[in-house]
């Protein structure tokens, strides 16, 4: 979400999220924290209705209470006869698209974005294996040929979107590199569509494990293992 917070040329009024799991929850919570009242609509799209209903009960209902001026809409692909039409209209007005699914086929065609051409922030964090892909090649390349990534090597090996598009290392910008250059005043200017691809890094697992260990120690939980 660091890159999301750095983007100033793209409004963040209309948010579209694909998925229904924990990644969806925390993308929304962080988006609200980082936008200071700018968000007007949130549309959550998922294949099935059951998981959407559970998300509404466990997460969205509480967020609604803290964001009374935001309009929420939940759309299930199954049992929605006019789904394609509804999806096209929703994406037409979108400013930000968070893709949080392990999909093996693009969630929408590039043409749905072209019905209202404008700059958008599009993040892809759900697919993490070569056979998975959340967007098509046209959408991936709509950022002027530049794709921001959490790890260039990891994405080149594991991202189905990048593999299908035959993306090379030269077209990728590590988020860490971008932020470092930005601090030094040498970073590239963010413009046009911003495409962010994340497949996850081992260091994230290590940091999370360390934090969990510290929390357990502070709370007196767990069991000490001699010799470890």
C-alpha positions as CSV (number, residue, x, y, z in Angstrom):
1,X,0.0,0.0,0.0
2,X,3.1,2.3,0.1
3,X,2.8,2.9,-3.6
4,X,-0.9,3.5,-3.4
5,X,-0.2,6.2,-0.8
6,X,2.4,7.8,-3.1
7,X,0.1,8.2,-6.1
8,X,-1.2,11.8,-6.2
9,X,-2.3,12.1,-9.8
10,X,-5.1,9.5,-9.5
11,X,-8.2,10.2,-7.4
12,X,-9.3,7.6,-5.0
13,X,-13.0,8.2,-4.9
14,X,-14.2,4.9,-6.4
15,X,-12.6,1.7,-5.2
16,X,-13.2,-1.7,-6.8
17,X,-12.0,-4.9,-5.0
18,X,-12.0,-8.4,-6.4
19,X,-12.0,-11.2,-3.8
20,X,-13.5,-11.9,-0.4
21,X,-10.7,-12.9,2.0
22,X,-8.4,-11.3,4.5
23,X,-6.5,-9.5,1.8
24,X,-9.7,-7.7,0.8
25,X,-10.3,-6.7,4.4
26,X,-6.9,-5.2,5.0
27,X,-6.7,-3.5,1.7
28,X,-9.9,-1.7,2.5
29,X,-8.9,-0.8,6.1
30,X,-5.6,0.6,4.9
31,X,-7.1,2.4,2.0
32,X,-9.5,4.3,4.4
33,X,-6.6,5.1,6.7
34,X,-4.5,6.5,3.8
35,X,-7.1,8.5,2.0
36,X,-8.5,10.8,4.6
37,X,-12.2,10.8,3.6
38,X,-11.6,10.8,-0.1
39,X,-13.3,7.4,-0.8
40,X,-17.0,7.7,-1.9
41,X,-17.8,4.2,-3.2
42,X,-16.5,0.7,-2.5
43,X,-17.6,-2.2,-4.8
44,X,-16.5,-5.7,-3.8
45,X,-16.8,-8.4,-6.5
46,X,-16.5,-12.1,-5.9
47,X,-17.4,-15.3,-7.8
48,X,-19.8,-16.7,-5.1
49,X,-22.4,-15.1,-2.9
50,X,-21.7,-17.1,0.3
51,X,-18.2,-15.7,1.0
52,X,-19.5,-12.2,0.2
53,X,-22.2,-12.6,2.8
54,X,-19.7,-13.7,5.3
55,X,-17.5,-10.8,4.5
56,X,-20.4,-8.4,5.0
57,X,-21.2,-9.9,8.4
58,X,-17.7,-10.1,9.8
59,X,-16.0,-7.1,8.2
60,X,-18.0,-4.7,6.0
61,X,-20.7,-4.1,8.6
62,X,-18.2,-2.7,11.0
63,X,-16.5,-0.6,8.4
64,X,-19.9,0.9,7.4
65,X,-20.2,2.2,10.9
66,X,-17.0,4.1,10.7
67,X,-17.6,5.3,7.1
68,X,-21.2,6.4,7.1
69,X,-20.8,8.5,3.9
70,X,-19.3,5.7,1.8
71,X,-21.6,3.7,-0.4
72,X,-20.8,-0.1,-0.4
73,X,-21.9,-2.5,-3.0
74,X,-21.3,-6.3,-3.1
75,X,-21.6,-8.2,-6.4
76,X,-21.5,-11.9,-6.8
77,X,-20.8,-13.2,-10.3
78,X,-22.9,-16.3,-9.7
79,X,-26.7,-15.7,-9.7
80,X,-26.3,-12.2,-11.3
81,X,-27.8,-12.4,-14.8
82,X,-26.5,-9.0,-15.9
83,X,-23.1,-9.5,-14.3
84,X,-21.0,-8.5,-17.4
85,X,-23.0,-5.3,-17.8
86,X,-22.7,-4.4,-14.1
87,X,-19.0,-5.2,-14.1
88,X,-18.4,-3.0,-17.2
89,X,-20.3,-0.1,-15.6
90,X,-18.5,-0.5,-12.2
91,X,-15.1,-0.5,-13.8
92,X,-16.0,2.5,-16.0
93,X,-16.2,4.6,-12.9
94,X,-13.3,3.0,-11.0
95,X,-10.2,4.9,-9.9
96,X,-8.6,2.1,-7.9
97,X,-8.8,-1.6,-8.6
98,X,-7.5,-4.1,-6.0
99,X,-7.3,-7.7,-7.3
100,X,-7.0,-10.2,-4.4
101,X,-7.9,-13.5,-6.0
102,X,-6.0,-16.7,-7.1
103,X,-7.7,-16.5,-10.5
104,X,-6.4,-18.5,-13.4
105,X,-8.2,-16.2,-16.0
106,X,-8.4,-12.4,-16.3
107,X,-11.1,-10.9,-14.0
108,X,-12.1,-8.4,-16.7
109,X,-11.1,-7.4,-20.2
110,X,-9.1,-4.2,-21.0
111,X,-12.0,-3.0,-23.1
112,X,-14.0,-2.5,-19.9
113,X,-11.5,0.1,-18.8
114,X,-11.3,1.7,-22.2
115,X,-15.0,2.6,-22.0
116,X,-13.9,5.5,-19.8
117,X,-10.1,6.1,-20.4
118,X,-8.4,7.6,-17.5
119,X,-5.5,7.0,-15.1
120,X,-6.1,4.2,-12.6
121,X,-4.2,2.4,-9.8
122,X,-4.4,-1.3,-10.3
123,X,-2.8,-3.8,-7.9
124,X,-2.5,-7.5,-8.3
125,X,-1.7,-9.4,-5.2
126,X,-3.9,-12.5,-5.4
127,X,-2.1,-14.6,-8.1
128,X,1.3,-16.0,-7.2
129,X,1.9,-19.0,-9.5
130,X,2.7,-19.1,-13.3
131,X,-0.8,-20.5,-14.2
132,X,-2.6,-17.7,-12.3
133,X,-3.5,-14.4,-13.8
134,X,-5.9,-11.6,-12.7
135,X,-5.6,-9.3,-15.7
136,X,-4.9,-9.6,-19.4
137,X,-1.8,-8.4,-21.2
138,X,-3.3,-5.2,-22.5
139,X,-4.2,-4.1,-19.0
140,X,-0.8,-5.1,-17.7
141,X,1.0,-3.0,-20.3
142,X,-1.4,0.0,-19.9
143,X,1.0,1.6,-17.5
144,X,3.3,2.8,-20.3
145,X,5.1,-0.5,-20.2
146,X,6.2,-0.1,-16.6
147,X,5.1,-2.5,-13.9
148,X,5.9,-1.9,-10.3
149,X,6.8,-5.1,-8.3
150,X,7.6,-6.2,-4.8
151,X,10.4,-8.4,-6.2
152,X,11.5,-8.4,-9.8
153,X,13.1,-11.9,-9.7
154,X,10.1,-13.4,-7.9
155,X,7.5,-11.8,-10.3
156,X,9.4,-12.8,-13.4
157,X,9.4,-16.4,-12.2
158,X,5.9,-16.6,-10.5
159,X,3.6,-14.1,-12.1
160,X,1.4,-15.5,-14.8
161,X,0.6,-12.1,-16.0
162,X,4.2,-11.2,-16.6
163,X,5.1,-14.6,-18.1
164,X,2.2,-14.4,-20.6
165,X,3.2,-10.8,-21.6
166,X,6.9,-11.8,-21.9
167,X,7.9,-8.9,-19.7
168,X,11.6,-8.3,-19.3
169,X,13.5,-7.1,-16.2
170,X,14.0,-3.7,-17.8
171,X,10.2,-3.1,-17.7
172,X,10.0,-3.7,-13.9
173,X,10.6,-1.2,-11.1
174,X,11.0,-2.5,-7.6
175,X,9.0,-0.6,-5.1
176,X,12.0,-0.3,-2.8
177,X,14.1,1.2,-5.6
178,X,11.3,3.6,-6.5
179,X,10.9,4.8,-2.9
180,X,14.7,5.1,-2.4
181,X,15.0,7.2,-5.6
182,X,12.0,9.3,-4.5
183,X,13.7,10.1,-1.2
184,X,16.8,11.2,-3.1
185,X,14.7,13.3,-5.5
186,X,15.6,11.1,-8.5
187,X,12.6,8.9,-8.8
188,X,10.5,8.7,-11.9
189,X,7.3,10.8,-12.0
190,X,4.2,8.7,-11.5
191,X,1.7,9.2,-14.3
192,X,-0.8,7.3,-16.4
193,X,-2.0,3.9,-15.1
194,X,0.0,2.5,-12.2
195,X,0.2,-1.3,-12.3
196,X,1.5,-3.0,-9.1
197,X,2.3,-6.7,-9.0
198,X,3.2,-8.5,-5.8
199,X,3.9,-12.3,-5.3
200,X,5.2,-12.0,-1.8
201,X,8.7,-12.2,-0.4
202,X,10.3,-14.5,2.2
203,X,11.4,-11.5,4.2
204,X,7.7,-10.7,4.8
205,X,7.1,-14.1,6.3
206,X,10.2,-13.6,8.6
207,X,9.1,-10.2,9.7
208,X,5.5,-11.4,10.4
209,X,6.9,-14.5,12.4
210,X,9.1,-12.2,14.4
211,X,6.2,-9.9,15.3
212,X,4.1,-12.9,16.3
213,X,6.9,-14.3,18.5
214,X,7.3,-10.9,20.2
215,X,3.6,-10.7,20.9
216,X,3.5,-14.2,22.3
217,X,6.4,-13.4,24.6
218,X,4.8,-10.2,25.8
219,X,1.6,-12.0,26.5
220,X,3.3,-15.0,28.2
221,X,2.0,-17.4,25.6
222,X,3.6,-20.4,24.0
223,X,6.1,-22.9,25.3
224,X,9.9,-22.6,25.6
225,X,11.8,-25.4,23.8
226,X,15.2,-26.2,25.4
227,X,18.1,-25.7,23.0
228,X,16.2,-23.5,20.5
